[in-house]
Amino acid sequence: MRVADWLTGDDREVAWRGDQPLMLSAMQRQVLAFSQRLATQPGTRWALCFDDSYRFCVALLACWYAGKTPVMPGHSRAALLDEMQEQLDGVLCDMPLAVSLPLLMCDDAEATGQLPPLPASSALVLFTSGSTGAPRQVVRSLAVMEQESRWLSALWGEQLRGCRVIASVSHQHLYGLSFRLFLPMMLRLPFSAQPLFYGEQLAQLPRDSRYAFISSPAFLSRLDSTLVAPACELIVSAGGALRGSDAEQVWQRFGCQVSEIYGSTETGILAWRQCDRADAPWRSFPEVRLKQVMPERWQVWSPLIAGENGLPLDDRLNMQADGGFQLAGRHDRIVKIGDKRISLSEIERRLTDLPGIEDAAALVITRHERQAIGVVLSLNSTLGEAVLHQRRQQWKRQLQRWLEPLAMPRYWRIVATIPVTPQSKRAWPQIEELFHVAD
């Protein structure tokens, strides 16, 4: 099925918000009204910044029907949007944003008439953290998004008949977009317009429904052991490694094994596994091809990846004789904390842009099974303890304009010179030793 087909057929519930069902007929009228409004605006690239998944879906479809290109910047900080001015023509949103770009609010207005044909060239743009710290643009065609949804439908379609889709992850990133919106579109399942923030919200869901729960390792690890879980036919986790103990507890609580997804913004989905044991192997989707191109380096080819050259993987793989594989760590400086993909290089770049900081090194610190960002700084001048404390508070306030909460440094060390090796590379063992004494 194609997205254009999803907006056809008899009236039905496509989503819900609280106790309010959101119907296909109203969505059709809202998409038409918003696309007509958007078509009168100059420029083609519009950032989508929405809390509500239903309104986000309306705006996404309206962009395509108006011949525009939707852009997903990842989060909705005004400073980030202003920094991207040269790459954007405006912002579509359902929240007040103090930005200098043209801004259109999604107001649920409706129009009557027929939607125009959906342009064959429809695509969307995402931004993901690159190895240099600067956001990297990734273009995903609508055709590729639909192909990905067909793979997921083939895997879980029969299992999910009659289910309702709930999620604790954002539609502003590819995982949430693919699983929280495109999968229910493909299977004609209603989805929740509002995300789940707390486990208690799961316990409040109506008991007369069955659910597909799109989640993350961070959310699943925080679930209260006393939670009265709803009936879930499927629980999906992606965005980071799920601990075996957390997968086991979810299985016991929900009576449903967690299914994990492996992939990235650049590649789309690559593999999946069912967490029925700690060492469960990953299985590639049928049309995905993995090849080792040099020691510890793998290349992937897939219909979801543009071009014939494939893409190098940032992960090390241990391939098994039966075709399954295990993940064995990453090559790059992109890390996962909770369910967030964080660029250590970007944190360093933002720090060295601040007054008084000469150099910076960022790393992940693990304490009491919790991960957070630690930074080592060398400064332009020597500061007393009181002045340093004041300056650090100023740096934190400035960093909040750019970094998401999980990317904010929690542990700070000040040194005269950041340790390096004889080859002038970061001496990470010595840098890590700076954090052996707890704060």
C-alpha positions in Angstrom: 0.0 0.0 0.0 1.1 3.6 -0.7 0.5 6.6 1.5 -1.9 8.1 -1.0 -4.0 4.9 -0.7 -4.1 5.3 3.1 -6.2 8.5 2.8 -8.9 6.6 0.8 -11.7 4.2 1.7 -14.5 4.3 4.1 -14.4 6.6 7.1 -12.5 5.1 10.1 -10.5 6.1 13.2 -6.9 6.9 12.2 -5.8 8.2 15.6 -7.0 9.2 19.0 -6.2 12.0 21.4 -7.3 11.2 25.0 -10.9 10.1 24.7 -11.4 11.8 21.3 -11.3 9.6 18.1 -9.7 11.3 15.1 -11.4 10.2 11.9 -10.1 9.8 8.4 -12.7 12.1 6.9 -11.5 15.0 9.1 -7.9 14.3 8.4 -8.6 14.4 4.6 -10.2 17.8 5.0 -7.4 19.1 7.3 -4.6 17.9 4.9 -6.4 19.6 2.0 -6.8 22.9 3.9 -3.2 23.0 5.2 -1.8 22.0 1.8 -3.7 24.8 0.1 -2.4 27.2 2.7 1.1 26.0 2.3 1.1 26.0 -1.5 0.7 29.8 -1.4 3.9 30.2 0.6 7.3 30.8 -1.1 10.2 28.4 -0.8 10.1 24.6 -0.6 11.9 23.4 2.6 9.7 23.6 5.7 10.8 22.3 9.2 8.2 20.2 11.1 8.2 20.9 14.8 5.3 19.1 16.5 4.5 17.6 19.8 1.2 16.0 18.6 1.7 13.1 16.2 -1.7 13.5 14.5 -1.0 17.2 13.6 2.5 16.2 12.6 1.0 13.6 10.2 -1.4 16.2 8.8 1.5 18.7 8.2 3.8 16.0 6.7 1.1 15.0 4.2 0.2 18.6 3.4 3.8 19.3 2.6 3.9 16.6 0.0 0.5 17.5 -1.5 1.7 21.1 -1.7 4.9 20.1 -3.5 7.1 21.1 -0.6 9.9 19.2 1.2 9.3 18.5 4.9 12.5 18.8 7.0 12.9 17.1 10.4 15.6 19.0 12.4 15.4 16.5 15.3 14.2 18.8 18.0 12.6 22.2 18.2 15.1 24.5 19.8 14.8 28.0 18.4 18.6 28.5 18.4 19.0 25.4 16.2 16.3 26.5 13.8 17.8 29.9 13.5 21.2 28.3 12.8 19.6 26.3 10.0 18.1 29.4 8.3 20.0 29.0 5.1 18.6 25.4 4.8 15.0 26.3 5.6 12.2 28.4 4.1 9.9 28.2 7.1 8.6 26.3 10.1 5.4 24.3 10.6 4.4 23.7 14.2 1.8 23.2 16.9 3.7 25.2 19.6 4.9 28.8 20.0 8.4 29.2 18.7 10.5 32.4 18.8 12.2 32.0 15.5 13.1 34.5 12.7 11.9 32.2 10.0 8.3 32.3 8.6 6.1 30.2 10.9 2.7 28.5 10.2 0.7 27.0 13.0 -1.4 23.8 12.3 -4.8 25.0 13.4 -7.1 22.0 12.4 -8.8 24.1 9.7 -10.7 22.1 7.1 -11.5 22.4 3.4 -13.7 20.5 1.0 -12.6 19.1 -2.3 -10.2 16.5 -3.7 -6.6 16.2 -2.9 -4.3 16.6 -5.9 -2.1 13.7 -7.0 0.8 13.0 -4.7 4.0 14.0 -6.4 6.1 10.9 -7.3 9.3 12.8 -6.2 8.0 13.3 -2.6 10.8 13.0 0.0 11.7 14.2 3.4 14.9 15.5 5.0 16.3 14.5 8.3 19.4 15.7 10.2 21.5 13.3 12.2 24.8 13.8 14.1 27.8 13.3 11.9 31.2 12.2 13.0 32.5 15.9 12.8 29.7 17.1 15.2 27.9 19.1 12.5 24.4 17.8 11.7 24.4 15.7 8.5 21.5 15.8 6.1 19.8 12.5 5.1 17.2 12.5 2.3 14.6 9.7 2.5 12.1 9.4 -0.4 8.5 8.5 0.2 9.0 5.4 -1.9 11.7 4.2 0.5 9.6 4.9 3.5 6.8 2.9 2.0 9.2 0.0 1.1 10.4 -0.1 4.7 6.8 -0.2 6.0 6.1 -3.1 3.6 9.0 -5.1 5.2 7.6 -4.4 8.7 4.1 -5.3 7.5 5.4 -8.6 6.2 7.0 -9.3 9.5 4.2 -8.3 11.9 1.1 -7.6 9.8 -1.0 -10.6 10.7 0.1 -10.4 14.4 -1.1 -6.8 14.7 -4.6 -7.1 13.2 -7.0 -5.0 15.3 -4.2 -3.4 17.5 -3.8 0.2 18.4 -0.3 1.8 18.3 1.1 3.6 21.3 4.6 5.0 21.6 7.1 6.5 24.1 9.4 7.7 21.3 9.2 10.9 19.2 7.9 11.0 15.6 10.6 13.7 15.0 13.2 11.0 14.5 13.3 8.3 11.9 12.6 5.4 14.3 9.4 7.1 15.6 8.4 8.2 12.2 8.7 4.7 10.7 7.1 2.8 13.5 4.8 5.2 15.2 3.2 6.6 11.9 4.2 4.8 8.7 3.6 1.3 10.2 0.1 2.1 11.3 -0.6 3.8 8.0 0.5 0.7 6.1 -1.6 -1.6 8.4 -4.5 0.9 8.8 -4.2 0.8 12.5 -5.1 3.8 14.7 -2.2 5.5 16.5 -2.1 7.7 19.6 -1.6 11.4 18.9 0.1 11.8 22.3 3.3 10.1 23.5 3.7 8.1 26.7 6.1 9.9 29.1 5.6 7.7 32.2 4.8 4.0 32.9 1.7 5.1 34.8 0.2 6.2 31.5 0.5 2.6 30.3 -1.5 1.4 33.3 -4.3 3.9 32.5 -4.9 2.7 28.9 -8.3 1.1 28.2 -8.3 -2.7 28.9 -10.6 -3.6 26.0 -7.9 -3.0 23.4 -4.7 -4.7 22.3 -1.7 -2.6 21.6 1.6 -2.4 19.6 4.0 -0.5 21.9 6.8 1.4 20.2 9.4 2.2 22.8 13.1 2.6 23.7 15.6 0.9 26.1 15.5 3.9 28.4 11.8 3.9 28.8 11.6 0.1 29.3 14.4 0.1 31.9 12.4 2.6 34.0 9.1 0.7 34.2 7.9 0.1 37.7 7.8 -3.5 38.7 4.3 -3.0 40.1 2.9 -1.8 36.8 -0.3 -3.3 35.7 0.5 -3.7 32.0 -2.0 -3.5 29.1 -2.3 -6.3 26.6 0.5 -5.9 24.0 0.8 -8.0 20.9 4.1 -6.4 20.1 6.7 -4.4 22.0 9.5 -2.8 19.8 12.7 -1.3 21.1 15.3 0.6 19.1 17.7 3.5 19.5 20.2 1.8 21.8 21.1 -1.4 23.4 18.4 -3.1 25.6 19.9 -4.8 28.6 19.0 -8.5 28.9 17.6 -8.0 32.4 15.3 -5.3 31.2 14.0 -7.4 28.3 13.4 -10.3 30.8 11.4 -8.0 33.1 9.3 -6.6 30.3 8.5 -10.2 29.1 7.4 -11.1 32.6 5.3 -8.0 33.1 3.6 -7.9 29.7 3.7 -11.5 28.7 5.2 -10.3 25.4 8.8 -10.6 24.3 10.6 -7.5 23.2 11.5 -7.2 19.5 14.6 -5.1 18.9 15.4 -3.2 15.6 18.9 -2.5 14.4 19.4 0.4 11.9 20.2 4.1 11.6 18.9 7.2 10.0 21.2 6.7 7.1 20.4 3.1 6.4 16.8 2.6 7.6 16.1 -0.7 9.2 18.7 -3.4 8.8 17.9 -6.3 11.2 15.7 -7.4 14.0 15.7 -9.9 16.8 13.3 -11.2 19.4 14.8 -11.0 22.9 13.9 -14.5 24.1 17.5 -15.0 25.4 20.4 -12.8 26.3 22.5 -13.8 23.2 19.7 -13.7 20.7 21.2 -13.1 17.3 20.3 -10.3 14.9 18.6 -11.3 11.6 18.9 -9.1 8.6 15.8 -8.3 6.7 15.7 -10.4 3.5 16.8 -7.7 1.1 19.7 -6.4 3.2 23.2 -7.6 2.3 26.2 -7.3 4.7 29.8 -7.8 3.6 33.1 -7.5 5.5 35.3 -5.2 3.4 38.3 -5.2 5.7 39.1 -6.4 9.2 36.4 -5.2 11.6 34.8 -3.1 8.8 31.4 -3.9 7.3 29.5 -2.5 4.3 25.7 -2.8 3.9 23.6 -2.7 0.7 19.8 -2.4 0.9 16.9 -1.1 -1.3 16.5 1.5 1.4 20.0 3.0 0.7 20.4 5.2 -2.4 23.0 4.2 -4.9 24.9 1.0 -5.7 27.8 1.5 -3.3 26.0 0.8 -0.1 27.2 2.4 3.2 29.9 1.6 5.7 28.7 0.6 9.1 29.8 2.4 12.2 29.4 -0.9 14.2 31.6 -3.9 14.5 29.8 -7.2 13.8 30.5 -10.8 14.9 29.0 -12.9 12.1 27.7 -16.4 13.0 27.7 -19.5 10.8 23.9 -19.5 10.5 23.8 -15.9 9.1 22.9 -14.2 12.3 25.2 -11.7 14.0 26.1 -10.0 17.2 27.0 -6.3 17.7 30.5 -5.7 19.0 30.9 -2.0 19.6 31.1 1.2 17.4 33.9 2.8 15.5 32.7 6.5 15.5 32.1 9.1 18.1 28.3 8.9 18.1 27.1 7.3 21.3 23.7 6.3 22.6 22.5 7.5 26.0 19.0 6.3 26.9 17.3 6.4 23.5 19.2 9.4 22.2 21.9 9.5 19.6 24.5 12.0 20.8 27.6 13.3 19.0 30.6 13.7 21.3 32.2 15.8 18.6 29.3 18.3 18.6 29.5 18.7 22.4 33.2 19.4 22.0 32.5 21.9 19.2 29.9 23.8 21.3 32.2 23.9 24.3 35.2 25.3 22.3 32.9 28.0 20.9 32.3 29.4 24.4 34.5 32.2 25.8 37.4 31.0 28.0 37.6 27.4 26.7 40.7 26.5 24.8 40.1 22.8 24.2 37.6 20.1 25.1 37.2 16.4 25.2 33.9 14.6 25.8 33.2 11.0 26.7 30.6 8.8 28.3 30.9 8.1 32.1 29.1 5.2 33.6 28.3 5.2 37.3 25.8 3.0 39.1 24.7 1.5 35.7 23.8 5.0 34.5 25.5 6.8 31.7 26.1 10.6 31.4 28.5 12.9 29.6 31.8 13.9 31.1 34.0 16.7 29.7 37.6 17.6 30.2 38.5 21.3 29.5 41.6 23.3 29.1 41.1 27.0 29.6 42.6 30.2 28.2 43.5 31.4 31.7 43.8 30.1 35.3 40.6 30.7 37.3 40.0 30.5 41.0 37.5 28.0 42.4 34.7 30.6 42.9 35.1 32.1 39.5 35.3 28.7 37.9 32.1 27.7 39.5 30.4 30.8 38.3 31.8 30.4 34.8 30.7 26.7 34.6 27.1 27.8 35.4 27.3 30.3 32.6 28.6 27.6 30.2 25.7 25.3 31.1 23.1 28.0 30.4 24.7 28.7 27.0 24.9 25.0 26.1 21.2 24.5 26.9 20.5 26.6 23.7 22.1 23.8 21.6 22.1 20.5 23.4 19.4 18.2 24.5 19.2 17.3 28.2 21.0 14.0 27.9 23.8 15.6 25.9 24.5 18.2 28.6 27.7 17.5 30.5 27.2 16.2 34.0 30.8 15.6 35.0 33.5 18.3 34.5 37.3 18.2 34.8 39.6 21.2 34.3 43.3 20.5 33.2 46.2 22.5 32.0 46.5 20.4 28.9 44.3 17.5 27.6 46.4 14.3 27.5 47.6 13.2 24.1 49.6 10.2 22.7 53.0 10.6 21.0 51.0 10.6 17.7 49.1 13.7 19.0 45.8 11.8 19.3 43.7 11.9 22.4 45.0 9.7 25.2 41.7 8.3 26.2 42.9 6.0 29.0 44.5 9.0 30.8 41.4 11.1 30.1 39.2 8.4 31.6 41.4 8.2 34.7 40.4 11.8 35.5 36.9 10.6 36.3 38.0 7.7 38.6 37.4 9.9 41.6 33.6 10.4 41.9 32.2 14.0 42.0 
